[in-house]
Amino acid sequence: MDDRKKRCPRGKLHCCNWLEDIPAAPGTSFDIVEVIFKNTRKGYYRNSLGLDLEVGDMVAVEATPGHDIGAVTLKGPLVAIQMKRAGLKSDAEIKRVFRKAKPADLEKYEEARARENDTMIRARKIAESLKLNMKIGDVEYQGDGNKAIFYYIADERVDFRQLIKVLAETFKVRIEMKQIGARQEAGRIGGIGPCGRPLCCASWMTSFVSVGTSAARYQDISLNPQKLAGQCAKLKCCLNFEVDTYVESSKHLPERSVRLETLDSTWYHFKTDIFRKEITYSTDKQMAANLVTIDAARAFEVIEMNRRGEKPEKLMRAEDEEASAKAKAKPIDLASQDDLTRFDRAKKKKKKNKAPKAEKPEGQQPEKQTPKPDKQDKAKADGQKPEGQKAKNRQPQGKNKTQQQGKPAGDKPKGERKPEKPKAEKPQAQPQPQAAEQPVRTGRVPKAFRTPDADKHS
């Protein structure tokens, strides 16, 4: 089945045989099959020999002259419906299926297809030399290589009798000229449409229906040629896809030429929302003035009142008018969607994640923190004066430390921090005796431990 898929035309949607799983009634077998060739060319052939054919089989069919090679795309009773759509009758002269393609037939078929591109380029040069206003778009060789079909595009009628003679002498095959339209040419080349998808004519469409501007009018599309035209410079095929739905829905709406009469003014049709079944009316026939939107039921009600000679006070119902006033949307301010000062805001610094505290084992009570004693309280306990009173007689502390250690102050490396030494407890100050009773000193007390009274006596 993989080989069959490769041989089928790429990107073409074949007819789905929805009767394939249903067994056919005895005596109702249909012996005609559908065979497809290059460039979406289809043909219907009679399986007179009763061959066991499946969808995707390569077969050799009757041609004039010789035989052609194609792929079976449809079989069974559904072929009769396709023939009816194509305008063919089952009792007409239908060519036969000779056999399933043999390896020799397929080899010859591939050789013929390999010559198509060179043949097309040479044929274009010949047509240009003959000064013919035409463009040869593609060449298709028959399966046995005895015939070549030249597809061309021309805006005017072309006399190519001389061209056929030159082509037959050059390529030594039978020549057939076939004119194609711009849609077939676009489908052969391919491309991407304005919808962003591959072209319908190149992906799945095989039959083309004429498209008119009435399809755009039914759908309320502006008649802008630049938007309605496709890459083939013709009206887009997709305009016909939904036009039937619009036509069916418009039957349940009042005609656009009908005028509605009220006590205050006359209302003319302005626009229609087919899917919501709402009509907008204007008091001016040429421009939008005092627009009022009502549903189709209200429009038919007013039309019936006008036929009876009655005129309503207002075009819209009272309850609908109150509901529309409440639900009236506020105007959208596009500038409010983005704050213009958002670039002036200072960026907040992200806080570094602190290391999680070590969890204490359960049952263990937290240690109580003892309050640190105040400096003045400590000085009072030692019997010294408060810090503010002895600041006058105190010498610089850093100088004494450096002299005591015997090192210059500059030798201390920066960044190093010496461990704090416990402060030596100073002796409690004793009451000062009288000068006559002072004992004789045996040694000199270090300057760091001197009291202010000792400095006076020394």
Legacy VTK file of the C-alpha trace (Angstrom):
# vtk DataFile Version 3.0
C-alpha trace
ASCII
DATASET POLYDATA
POINTS 458 float
0.000 0.000 0.000
2.976 2.315 0.532
3.951 2.047 -3.144
0.405 2.913 -4.147
0.415 6.032 -1.999
3.657 7.191 -3.625
2.192 6.862 -7.100
-0.968 8.806 -6.259
-0.829 12.547 -7.003
0.588 14.395 -4.031
-1.732 16.701 -2.144
-4.908 15.739 -4.012
-7.959 14.621 -2.072
-9.583 11.724 -3.866
-13.255 10.912 -3.603
-13.940 9.019 -0.366
-15.614 5.690 -1.094
-18.033 5.550 1.826
-19.643 2.409 0.332
-16.372 0.463 0.424
-17.199 -1.534 3.596
-20.776 -2.288 2.532
-21.063 -5.586 0.615
-22.714 -5.129 -2.767
-25.960 -6.918 -3.471
-25.740 -9.813 -5.964
-26.159 -8.656 -9.529
-25.426 -4.983 -8.763
-21.665 -4.977 -9.386
-20.368 -1.980 -11.330
-17.552 -2.767 -13.752
-16.383 0.799 -14.424
-13.414 2.244 -12.523
-12.032 5.743 -12.229
-8.406 6.252 -13.331
-6.391 9.407 -12.702
-3.411 10.657 -14.713
-1.069 13.622 -14.442
-2.444 17.155 -13.862
-5.720 15.885 -12.313
-6.804 14.381 -15.635
-9.368 11.681 -14.930
-11.029 9.052 -17.048
-13.561 6.253 -16.642
-12.756 2.811 -18.088
-14.666 -0.428 -18.232
-13.144 -3.487 -16.544
-14.386 -5.877 -19.208
-11.897 -8.620 -18.308
-13.033 -8.741 -14.676
-9.609 -7.960 -13.228
-9.238 -7.835 -9.436
-8.429 -4.138 -9.146
-7.833 -2.201 -5.949
-7.526 1.522 -5.334
-3.946 2.563 -6.108
-3.198 -0.133 -8.703
-1.344 1.019 -11.818
-3.202 -0.145 -14.932
-2.739 0.054 -18.689
-5.855 1.518 -20.348
-6.939 2.045 -23.932
-5.801 5.255 -25.643
-5.625 6.712 -29.158
-3.159 5.610 -30.291
-1.575 2.914 -28.090
-2.167 2.670 -24.344
-1.794 4.925 -21.331
-0.725 4.285 -17.734
-2.731 5.559 -14.775
-3.738 4.791 -11.169
-7.121 3.484 -10.027
-8.719 5.976 -7.620
-12.319 4.743 -7.275
-14.381 1.638 -7.948
-17.842 0.288 -7.150
-21.304 1.895 -7.284
-19.912 5.300 -6.276
-18.322 5.596 -9.734
-21.804 5.908 -11.258
-22.484 8.992 -9.139
-19.169 10.552 -10.201
-19.934 9.863 -13.852
-23.311 11.526 -13.465
-21.635 14.617 -12.029
-19.205 14.653 -14.970
-22.091 14.385 -17.470
-21.260 10.889 -18.723
-23.653 7.993 -19.227
-22.800 4.402 -18.425
-24.170 3.165 -21.765
-21.899 5.482 -23.784
-18.774 4.290 -25.523
-16.267 3.797 -22.722
-12.704 2.641 -23.265
-11.388 -0.518 -21.675
-8.820 -1.519 -19.109
-6.218 -3.713 -20.813
-4.290 -5.156 -17.881
-2.426 -4.334 -14.726
0.767 -2.482 -15.517
3.776 -4.758 -15.956
7.326 -3.819 -14.921
8.184 -3.167 -18.586
5.195 -0.815 -18.893
6.199 1.089 -15.751
9.813 1.388 -16.947
8.729 2.848 -20.261
6.316 5.156 -18.448
9.083 6.540 -16.222
11.338 7.143 -19.252
8.564 9.137 -20.941
7.998 11.264 -17.840
11.723 12.001 -17.589
11.580 13.773 -20.979
8.710 16.106 -20.091
10.753 18.973 -18.611
13.211 19.209 -21.525
10.351 19.000 -23.998
8.531 21.892 -22.286
11.612 24.162 -22.387
12.267 23.484 -26.070
8.580 23.986 -26.923
8.607 27.408 -25.250
11.554 28.491 -27.356
9.806 27.301 -30.520
6.606 29.188 -29.619
8.645 32.318 -28.918
10.420 32.051 -32.266
7.023 31.835 -34.002
5.901 34.977 -32.073
2.818 33.337 -30.590
1.101 35.052 -27.669
0.839 31.949 -25.500
2.594 30.259 -22.612
3.236 26.521 -22.504
2.794 25.554 -18.860
3.330 21.794 -18.864
3.834 18.727 -21.038
2.419 15.247 -20.400
3.613 12.173 -22.276
1.352 9.194 -22.785
2.296 5.978 -21.006
3.760 4.348 -24.135
5.560 7.569 -25.233
3.729 7.847 -28.589
1.765 11.001 -27.738
2.412 14.264 -25.909
-0.175 16.696 -24.540
0.923 20.356 -24.351
-0.953 22.489 -21.785
-0.902 26.187 -22.601
-2.385 29.472 -21.362
-3.484 32.242 -23.704
-5.592 35.348 -23.249
-6.619 35.453 -26.882
-7.306 32.917 -29.565
-4.051 31.502 -30.965
-3.448 29.913 -34.348
-0.985 27.156 -33.466
-1.223 25.057 -36.639
2.327 25.932 -37.611
3.449 25.216 -34.053
2.008 21.678 -34.162
3.917 20.897 -37.360
7.203 22.095 -35.894
6.682 20.202 -32.631
5.777 16.955 -34.447
8.937 17.166 -36.598
11.097 17.982 -33.575
9.901 15.345 -31.076
8.606 12.651 -33.475
5.403 12.096 -31.486
1.730 12.862 -31.910
0.925 16.367 -30.617
-2.213 17.457 -28.753
-2.749 21.045 -27.574
-4.944 21.624 -24.524
-5.796 25.028 -23.146
-6.087 25.425 -19.373
-7.270 28.298 -17.235
-5.453 30.434 -14.720
-6.820 28.383 -11.817
-5.382 25.139 -13.198
-2.063 26.866 -13.738
-1.985 28.158 -10.151
-2.844 24.667 -8.898
0.007 23.199 -10.905
2.555 25.719 -9.615
1.265 25.884 -6.016
1.912 28.479 -3.323
0.663 29.940 -0.034
-2.580 31.880 0.112
-3.346 34.997 2.189
-4.861 32.717 4.859
-1.416 31.198 5.488
-2.331 27.753 4.138
-1.398 26.064 0.839
-3.611 26.939 -2.091
-6.812 24.902 -2.277
-6.315 24.308 -5.995
-2.875 22.845 -5.280
-3.778 20.805 -2.209
-7.170 19.155 -2.698
-9.365 20.770 -5.383
-9.593 18.842 -8.643
-12.680 20.406 -10.250
-13.138 24.160 -10.562
-16.486 25.986 -10.524
-16.986 29.494 -11.796
-17.013 32.172 -9.092
-19.088 35.341 -9.450
-19.206 38.639 -7.615
-22.680 37.735 -6.336
-20.996 35.390 -3.852
-19.230 38.372 -2.306
-22.438 40.412 -2.194
-24.327 37.699 -0.334
-21.585 37.632 2.330
-21.378 41.442 2.673
-17.777 41.510 1.485
-16.474 44.744 0.029
-15.957 44.484 -3.705
-12.255 45.238 -3.582
-10.520 43.471 -6.511
-7.179 43.329 -4.702
-8.693 41.393 -1.789
-11.102 39.224 -3.748
-8.557 38.076 -6.351
-6.226 35.159 -5.734
-2.772 34.413 -7.068
-4.294 33.394 -10.402
-5.764 36.937 -10.792
-9.261 35.417 -10.667
-11.846 35.523 -7.893
-10.897 33.272 -5.001
-12.433 29.811 -5.028
-13.111 30.034 -1.273
-15.842 32.623 -1.927
-18.098 29.721 -2.915
-17.432 27.663 0.216
-19.890 29.442 2.569
-22.171 31.249 0.164
-24.895 28.564 0.470
-25.058 29.092 4.258
-25.417 32.840 3.808
-28.153 32.421 1.211
-30.077 30.043 3.473
-29.782 32.371 6.494
-30.806 35.458 4.525
-34.202 33.838 3.800
-35.155 34.383 7.457
-34.373 38.124 7.313
-36.405 40.987 5.802
-35.467 42.349 2.413
-32.960 45.166 2.346
-35.136 47.399 0.162
-37.940 47.568 2.746
-38.287 50.861 4.677
-39.592 51.041 8.225
-41.933 53.880 9.214
-42.171 55.251 12.770
-43.793 58.360 14.247
-40.551 60.304 14.310
-38.812 59.307 11.033
-38.279 56.796 8.233
-35.599 54.101 8.615
-33.479 52.631 5.816
-31.411 49.457 5.806
-27.753 50.039 6.657
-26.165 46.631 7.378
-27.089 43.099 8.444
-25.480 40.605 10.832
-26.661 37.330 9.326
-25.431 35.023 12.080
-26.919 37.086 14.930
-29.986 37.885 12.822
-29.726 41.585 13.630
-30.360 44.493 11.247
-29.048 48.025 11.610
-31.180 50.877 10.246
-30.311 54.501 9.529
-32.461 57.613 9.141
-30.440 58.657 6.082
-30.382 56.530 2.958
-26.927 57.611 1.834
-24.953 57.672 5.100
-24.943 56.374 8.673
-27.142 58.604 10.843
-28.900 57.718 14.127
-28.084 54.025 13.770
-30.412 51.617 15.585
-29.927 47.840 15.699
-32.931 45.540 16.113
-33.504 41.830 15.735
-35.310 40.192 12.830
-38.469 39.518 14.850
-38.846 43.217 15.687
-38.243 44.166 12.034
-41.020 41.825 10.836
-43.295 43.212 13.566
-42.771 46.803 12.391
-43.275 45.785 8.741
-46.594 44.156 9.642
-47.684 47.288 11.533
-46.814 49.477 8.549
-48.925 47.267 6.296
-51.891 47.865 8.574
-51.246 51.613 8.443
-49.859 51.832 11.970
-46.607 53.438 13.023
-44.812 52.558 16.256
-43.537 55.294 18.526
-39.938 54.037 18.378
-38.144 51.511 16.256
-36.636 49.643 19.204
-38.670 48.034 21.964
-38.714 49.798 25.321
-37.211 46.861 27.195
-34.517 46.413 24.542
-33.661 50.100 24.749
-33.210 49.905 28.517
-31.063 46.771 28.240
-28.828 48.343 25.585
-28.382 51.481 27.690
-27.220 49.419 30.666
-24.932 47.233 28.626
-23.402 50.122 26.720
-19.695 49.460 26.571
-17.241 52.049 27.769
-14.743 53.419 25.234
-11.460 51.554 25.256
-8.384 53.648 25.916
-5.507 51.947 24.179
-2.954 54.012 26.082
-4.225 52.641 29.386
-3.237 49.114 28.505
0.475 49.875 28.958
1.898 52.231 31.543
4.254 54.683 29.870
6.281 55.153 33.055
7.015 51.467 33.490
10.613 52.030 32.307
11.239 54.682 35.007
10.648 52.356 37.891
13.764 51.271 39.734
14.342 47.588 39.664
14.145 45.974 43.055
17.229 44.112 44.101
16.658 40.498 44.694
17.362 39.469 48.265
19.898 36.746 48.658
18.611 33.612 50.201
19.948 33.397 53.713
21.295 30.124 55.006
18.601 28.251 56.896
19.015 28.248 60.631
19.986 24.978 62.227
16.992 23.326 63.739
17.297 22.561 67.400
16.364 19.124 68.628
12.931 18.772 70.086
12.646 19.109 73.836
15.678 21.393 74.152
14.902 24.801 75.546
16.521 27.850 73.975
19.397 29.382 75.888
18.616 32.513 77.804
20.600 35.543 76.743
22.060 37.508 79.624
21.851 41.268 79.150
25.176 42.999 78.729
26.087 45.374 81.558
26.251 49.035 80.821
29.689 50.708 80.692
28.833 53.203 83.388
27.465 50.506 85.685
30.652 48.478 85.165
32.803 51.463 85.972
30.869 52.079 89.167
31.332 48.455 90.192
35.108 48.780 89.690
35.200 51.940 91.766
36.228 54.156 88.851
34.745 57.385 87.677
32.345 57.389 84.814
33.773 57.388 81.318
32.878 61.004 80.673
34.779 62.317 83.686
38.120 60.581 83.078
38.248 61.320 79.355
40.254 64.499 80.047
43.149 62.805 81.880
43.237 59.713 79.649
46.024 59.383 77.150
45.527 57.869 73.672
45.031 54.155 74.039
46.524 53.105 70.703
49.901 54.672 71.520
50.181 52.850 74.840
49.396 49.542 73.226
52.051 49.896 70.558
54.671 50.976 73.107
53.740 48.115 75.371
54.151 45.502 72.651
57.330 47.044 71.320
56.137 47.077 67.724
55.507 50.048 65.494
51.927 50.844 64.650
52.525 50.387 60.919
53.560 46.697 61.256
50.017 45.586 61.925
48.660 43.948 58.721
45.455 45.317 57.397
42.422 43.076 57.482
43.707 41.010 60.400
41.761 41.170 63.543
43.346 40.222 66.813
41.371 38.125 69.199
39.931 40.164 71.968
41.717 39.747 75.296
39.722 39.624 78.453
39.935 42.881 80.290
41.969 42.710 83.454
40.033 43.527 86.501
41.286 46.743 88.042
41.731 46.885 91.814
39.001 48.608 93.626
39.782 52.187 94.542
40.514 52.565 98.267
39.847 55.742 100.228
42.738 58.155 99.946
44.813 58.429 103.196
46.386 61.631 104.356
49.698 62.698 102.808
51.729 62.073 105.978
50.603 58.501 106.220
51.453 57.442 102.565
53.582 54.284 102.420
56.849 54.226 100.591
56.568 52.655 97.113
58.877 49.805 96.340
58.168 49.614 92.604
56.723 51.664 89.749
53.234 50.658 88.576
52.814 50.339 84.781
51.326 53.369 83.187
48.351 51.424 81.746
47.240 50.451 85.249
47.800 53.791 86.929
44.931 55.640 88.472
44.581 59.387 88.100
45.593 59.844 91.792
48.727 57.779 91.312
49.761 59.930 88.320
49.524 63.040 90.515
51.829 61.586 93.209
54.298 60.310 90.623
LINES 1 459
458 0 1 2 3 4 5 6 7 8 9 10 11 12 13 14 15 16 17 18 19 20 21 22 23 24 25 26 27 28 29 30 31 32 33 34 35 36 37 38 39 40 41 42 43 44 45 46 47 48 49 50 51 52 53 54 55 56 57 58 59 60 61 62 63 64 65 66 67 68 69 70 71 72 73 74 75 76 77 78 79 80 81 82 83 84 85 86 87 88 89 90 91 92 93 94 95 96 97 98 99 100 101 102 103 104 105 106 107 108 109 110 111 112 113 114 115 116 117 118 119 120 121 122 123 124 125 126 127 128 129 130 131 132 133 134 135 136 137 138 139 140 141 142 143 144 145 146 147 148 149 150 151 152 153 154 155 156 157 158 159 160 161 162 163 164 165 166 167 168 169 170 171 172 173 174 175 176 177 178 179 180 181 182 183 184 185 186 187 188 189 190 191 192 193 194 195 196 197 198 199 200 201 202 203 204 205 206 207 208 209 210 211 212 213 214 215 216 217 218 219 220 221 222 223 224 225 226 227 228 229 230 231 232 233 234 235 236 237 238 239 240 241 242 243 244 245 246 247 248 249 250 251 252 253 254 255 256 257 258 259 260 261 262 263 264 265 266 267 268 269 270 271 272 273 274 275 276 277 278 279 280 281 282 283 284 285 286 287 288 289 290 291 292 293 294 295 296 297 298 299 300 301 302 303 304 305 306 307 308 309 310 311 312 313 314 315 316 317 318 319 320 321 322 323 324 325 326 327 328 329 330 331 332 333 334 335 336 337 338 339 340 341 342 343 344 345 346 347 348 349 350 351 352 353 354 355 356 357 358 359 360 361 362 363 364 365 366 367 368 369 370 371 372 373 374 375 376 377 378 379 380 381 382 383 384 385 386 387 388 389 390 391 392 393 394 395 396 397 398 399 400 401 402 403 404 405 406 407 408 409 410 411 412 413 414 415 416 417 418 419 420 421 422 423 424 425 426 427 428 429 430 431 432 433 434 435 436 437 438 439 440 441 442 443 444 445 446 447 448 449 450 451 452 453 454 455 456 457
